[in-house]
Structure formats: C-alpha cells, structure tokens
Amino acid sequence: MPHTSLPAQPAWDLPEPAGTRVGIRSGLPPVVRVCGEIDAQSAPQLRDDLLLVLRQHGPRLELDLRDVTFLDCAGVNVLLTTRRRARLEDGWVRVIQASSRARQTILLLGLAEVLGLGHAR
C-alpha cells in the first residue's frame, strides 16, 4: 500500500488515496493522526515520519489512531520505537484515541499503560 506523508497542517485535511496517511496538527504537544493500515509495508515510512515529528516539534507527542484499520506487530514496534526515542529526550508518546482494532491490539499486548492509551491532555 502506498504511504502518503503530509506537511504540518492546522486541521485534519487528509486526502483520500488508499494506504497509510499521516496528518499533523501543530500545538503543544503536536497531535499526529494516522489513517489506514499500519503493517510491515507501511511501518518503515511511518517510523521515519514520527521520528521526524519528534525532531522538529520536541519529544512530546500525541497519537490519534482512530482511523487505523489494521495494526500488526510491525506497527506496534513503530509506536514503541517512537516512544523510546521520546523518552531518551525526557519526553513521552501517548495514544489519545484509537480505533477498536488498534485498541484491541494494544490491550491484547498489555501496552495500554506504556502507550498512555486514552490519557487526557
């Protein structure tokens, strides 16, 4: 599946092409909205995108996964890699919203607390 990265935008204005899409809403902390499948094919680009957001916006990041349709172990590894990088810089990564599929995967793996699933701002 193709992966489309979007520049930072003040609102959620995501295009319609198939594949994983990423939108950034600037703020403190920035919110990254991921749409589509997070799998072995899309994970490397998503990892690069999230690490770039950390470099550009600082080590605190909120993830909105409400439009994630699939999340496998490669996708979970991206989330954990991003969290690890943020923590090295005294930051954090929180999943503030998740689709039922993404939530189920995170809960099944016992990572809800690690990923701050559902923590309010």
C-alpha positions in Angstrom: 0.0 0.0 0.0 1.3 3.5 -0.8 2.1 5.8 2.1 1.4 9.5 1.9 3.1 11.9 4.3 1.5 15.3 4.7 3.2 18.5 5.9 2.1 20.0 9.2 -1.4 21.4 9.0 -3.6 23.2 11.4 -6.6 20.9 10.8 -7.3 17.4 9.7 -7.3 17.7 5.9 -6.3 14.2 4.8 -6.6 13.1 1.2 -8.5 10.1 0.0 -5.9 7.8 -1.6 -5.6 4.2 -0.3 -2.8 3.4 2.1 -1.5 4.9 5.3 -1.8 8.6 5.7 -0.4 10.9 8.3 -1.6 14.3 9.3 0.0 16.7 11.9 -1.9 19.2 14.0 0.6 21.6 15.4 0.4 22.6 19.1 1.9 21.7 22.4 2.2 18.8 22.1 1.6 18.2 18.4 -1.0 15.6 17.5 -0.3 13.1 14.7 -3.3 11.4 13.2 -2.6 8.2 11.4 -5.2 6.7 9.0 -5.2 3.3 7.3 -3.2 0.2 7.9 0.0 0.1 10.0 1.7 -3.1 8.9 5.1 -4.4 7.7 4.8 -2.5 4.5 3.8 0.9 5.9 5.8 0.7 9.2 9.2 1.9 8.0 7.9 5.1 6.5 5.6 5.8 9.5 8.6 5.3 11.8 10.6 7.8 9.8 7.6 10.3 9.8 7.1 10.0 13.6 10.8 10.4 14.4 10.9 13.4 12.1 8.0 14.9 14.1 9.9 14.4 17.3 13.0 16.1 15.9 11.0 19.0 14.6 8.5 19.5 17.4 10.1 18.1 20.5 9.9 14.9 22.5 6.2 15.0 23.4 3.7 13.6 21.0 0.1 12.6 21.0 -1.1 10.0 18.5 -4.6 9.8 17.1 -5.2 6.3 15.8 -9.0 6.5 15.5 -8.8 5.9 11.7 -6.3 3.0 11.9 -7.9 0.0 10.2 -5.2 -2.6 11.0 -2.3 -2.7 13.4 0.2 -5.6 13.4 3.4 -6.2 15.3 5.4 -4.1 12.9 3.1 -1.2 13.6 3.3 -1.7 17.4 7.1 -1.7 17.0 6.9 1.7 15.4 4.9 3.0 18.3 7.4 1.6 20.8 10.4 2.9 18.8 8.9 6.4 18.7 8.2 6.2 22.5 11.7 5.0 23.2 13.2 7.9 21.2 10.9 10.4 23.0 11.9 9.0 26.4 15.6 9.4 25.6 14.9 13.1 25.4 12.8 13.2 28.6 9.5 13.1 26.6 6.6 10.8 26.0 4.2 9.4 23.4 0.5 9.0 24.2 -2.2 7.3 22.2 -5.1 9.7 22.8 -7.6 7.9 20.5 -7.6 4.5 18.9 -9.9 2.6 16.6 -11.4 -0.6 18.0 -8.9 -2.7 16.1 -5.9 -0.6 17.2 -7.2 -0.5 20.8 -7.7 -4.3 20.8 -4.1 -4.9 19.6 -2.7 -2.5 22.2 -4.7 -4.0 25.0 -4.0 -7.6 23.9 -0.3 -6.9 24.1 -0.6 -5.2 27.6 0.7 -1.9 26.2 -2.2 0.4 27.2 -0.3 2.0 30.1 3.0 2.0 28.2 1.4 3.9 25.4 -0.8 6.1 27.6 -3.8 4.8 25.8 -6.7 7.2 26.5 -4.9 9.6 28.8 -6.4 13.0 28.6 -4.3 16.0 27.9 
